Every structure is written in structure tokens, then in C-alpha cells.
Amino acid sequence: MIIVHHLENSRSQRILWLLEELDVPYELRVYKRQGSLLAPPELRKIHPLGKAPVIQDGDRTVAESGAIIDYLVTTYGGGRLVPPEGTAEKLSYTYWMYYAEGSAMAPLLLKLVFSMLPGRSPFLVKSLVRMIADKTSRSFIDPQIRLHMGFWEDSLSRSSWFAGEQFSAADIQMSFPLEAATSRAAAGPKTPFVAAFLDRIHSRPAYRRALERGGAYVYAE
């Protein structure tokens, strides 16, 4: 049976969701975050970087969300959740799979880090750090997040899902950036198509089952 090493409140929730969509049995091992929000050192026994998600399937250990999703749909999908080869939908699918952890996550991670800086700074420099963090967020990070949200809005205005009219693993991969952005972004243009996408995925039975198994999920990292 597949073993999923899952960090609470993290993007590894997507792997549970995918396995529920594929109806593949799995054993879940949950790790609690430390005070710094980092994963506990126990995860380094599974993978040298000590990060989640990581899965073990027999003698195979696979890390990184995109690689895990690719492995699972290739090994257990039977053609499900991936558009046919040679189609425009497959090209879009490949793009969004790489984009989600590349371009999309960079400003979201910066937003998280800069929001935490003032609270973790020494008292004597706390005000200065807060001023720098706020200015950086307003002048650079927030505009970047709004830029990406506009990009998602435009894409979802033209098709129901990221890779066309059929739900795919690319939508699972893209779920975390959209969830994180809507919780962290400063006020900006309305994005009804993004909101509708989130409503659709949150109503999927497999998504709900994954939440029941994975526990608390507030898009932390």
C-alpha cells in the first residue's frame, strides 16, 4: 500500500485529494508543524530535505508534488485525470502542472515570509522591520499576486478547468496556489471565475474525503 507522509496545513493535502479521486488505498502518516512552521526532523528519515509531501510505494520513494502527481496518474490513473497526448488540452495541462510550483508559488511564499518577519524580529528593530515588510508587500508582492490572480481569472473565464472542459490533475496541482492567494492577497479586482473554481473543487466528494483524513488545512505553506 502507498504510504503518504503528510504535513499538516500544507500543500501535501493535494496528494490525499488525488488518491481519493483515483480511489487508490493509502496509509497516512501525519506530521505536526513545529513552532517555526517547519516540518519536524522526523521527515528527514524519509527524504534528505525533510519536506512533505513524500510518498513510498514499495521500494520507491517519490518527493515533490508535481513528481508525485505525475507518478500516481501514470501508475494508477489508467488514463484518468490527464488529457490525451497530442491535444491542446495536454499542452495546457503540462503548463499548469509546472507553473503551479514555479511561477505561482514564488510571490505567495514571499507574502508568507514578509508577513512573519515583524513578529519574529527583536523588539528594538521590530517597527523598522514592519515598515520594510509592509512597503515591500504593497509595492512588489501584492501587485505580483494580483497579476497572477488576473491570469487565473482570464484562463478560467475561457474554460471550466485549467486544462479545458474536463477536470484533471492540473486542477489538483493548481488548487493550492489559488487557495493560498485568496487567503493572502490584499484587496484587488474581483475574481468571480477563480471563486467559482474554488467552489467547484471544494464541493467534490474526493476533496471532502481528503480533508477528513488529512485534518486541519489553512493553506499555511
Secondary structure, 3 states (H helix, E strand, C coil): CEEEEEECCCCCHHHHHHHHHHCCCEEEEEECCCCCCCCCHHHHHCCCCCCCCEEEECCEEEECHHHHHHHHHHHHCCCCCCCCCCCHHHHHHHHHHHHHHCCCHHHHHHHHHHHHCHHHCCHHHHHHHHHHHHHHHHHHHHHHHHHHHHHHHHHHHHCCECCECCCCHHHHHHHHHHHHHHHHCCCCCCCHHHHHHHHHHHCCHHHHHHHHHHCCCCCCC
